Amino acid sequence: MLFKLRISVPDLDTGRSIAGLLNEAVVPEPLAVTLFESNPPAHIVEAYYDIEPPLSAVVQALEGLRANLATPTVESVPDENWVALSQAALPPIAAGRFIVHGSHDRARFAMHRTAIEIEAGEAFGTGHNATTALCLEAIDRLARRSGPRRIVDLGCGTAVLAIAAARVFPAARVLAVDNDPIATAVARANVRLNRAAARVRVLTASGFDHAVSRAFLPVDLVLANILPRPLIALAPAMRRALRPGGIAVLSGLLDHQARQLCATYAAAGFHLLHRATRSGWTALTLVRQRRPSPWRGEGDASAV
């Protein structure tokens, strides 16, 4: 038996924000979170759990959004078809030049060069979370400048960011890393499905602590859509992993957490190039200092 949490929300951005909070700020962790239209612009967020989530914790996590939300509900559901149902409910997401869609929309986007097919499932990263969309938009911005040759997608989940980077940086090799073997199994399948296996390698490892990762360093670009605590702990390793002038795109942050992360990375020798926010979430683009960056100009004081 599974449990389904259901929340009615007034618009898509609020839905994305709530989906992110359920994934990252509520215990227990959901098996999957879906977001779909219901009398537009209203949407429905549904999260599936193998143990019943406490409604009081959910309500407390959502209080900071100050949105016009209906009272969340929880019901028990049969477990045999929940993945298929959740996949069918997911609409395609546009982020920069990228379109992230499920297999049910394959025919619509088969000829779109920057379309990425990702199914809802056991790994994080379908584009519906605001942090994933912000990272995709950061990749799109960076692709308008000279491209990196070596890229790491750290905490890759579904590998959507690794696949996106491979699409817009045709000369790059990409290493997609996650410490969850379920996630890396999903990532490998997605890399093959999206015809990126020639340039994207998937590795089960923690951070940069693996012989394959170390041999791949230094890199030009790190993509890390994880959580604030591991991002803060990774600051020294991030500096060692990036060449001087290299870029880090960091997300998984609520807006109020960005200041501490910026301070930590400034102390580690990084300069903030760009900050983007959406629905209470933040993505940061930073450059490792000490030598002039060939990517400088990506952001300015007005963008920070």
Steps between C-alpha positions, in 0.01 A plus 500: 500500500617851410386843615422796272531858623297745291526882504307744280708804401408825320765495226793312344778688682343430838464137401867477407600654830285259699630202302854606592413540866341156513811349341749676725344639817241249619558164670435230387645542152240441226538221247387740228343845466276597209363834383215540253242753383154521656276780372793722385676689637438277803710183540503190717809371682494131595771318693518123556641343818557149630418620853233752591641857509403713802271779378621730778856486365379566146291800607794640698736467202254681274432792735793706370355514148211724607298360209126445473506125551224254568545275801719202405337157505642148534339180376612140462530371142578168329869481412494315168446792257616815680818547293317476168230737621752753624697490173189560290409805708828686446484777237810599302716770658682774307818639659713723282541321168427161661174306508478216754222252430386146572458211258131589456614822322777339293322546166448872566868574559689230310648751253590764761880501539497609863206287614590258781286199588489432875243285676375557853629226726748424771766761417472877544495729198209528256520877449181563697696602807594868484863423585538267200341757270731773635805282435385426146460873441851559638638242255314677220657835597849352519458334161483843342869545585810288429436145608662279765684179410453307827181511705388326820132464596528440874204327663367435151170328585336430164802656318277765343766770553778279362293424190414867455867598525596235244238640261621860504874445552583265210875491573457410867532176690263469796530295819167448682554400865255388770548302821166320456527188280129519419551853370801402289310206351223743399761749375670239277166405348418867432841566348448210259141600427609855413790380281764663721698190602794584274586807711329449839640249747299415813683416822378380841714696746489762774610848397836499325627209712555234236799404285302569181392844626851591609643397162240720328607814690546792463176587326353812341145475635332338800123469523375419852128507573507339843450652849662790689681293763693278255564798273659690790709198597613460138633857459873411543465192278310707244790742480749216451280338237459812285778651296564874557220680321275195518129534571277345768120501468354425844136452597268314731488816711212687654544875453597563862776237478680669210678764709687244712595299194631812322708591805642147525599493133639854508731387781601203285598731212185525289333807352123517443412552134126453502215429742159382382194440716160343448219407736721530806796310351841628388771393256849653512758520222852555636850517354816373663734799525879561484527523124282692254196293403430455128134490602503836680213718390239232569362714783553839657413685815148562379439127462617408850 
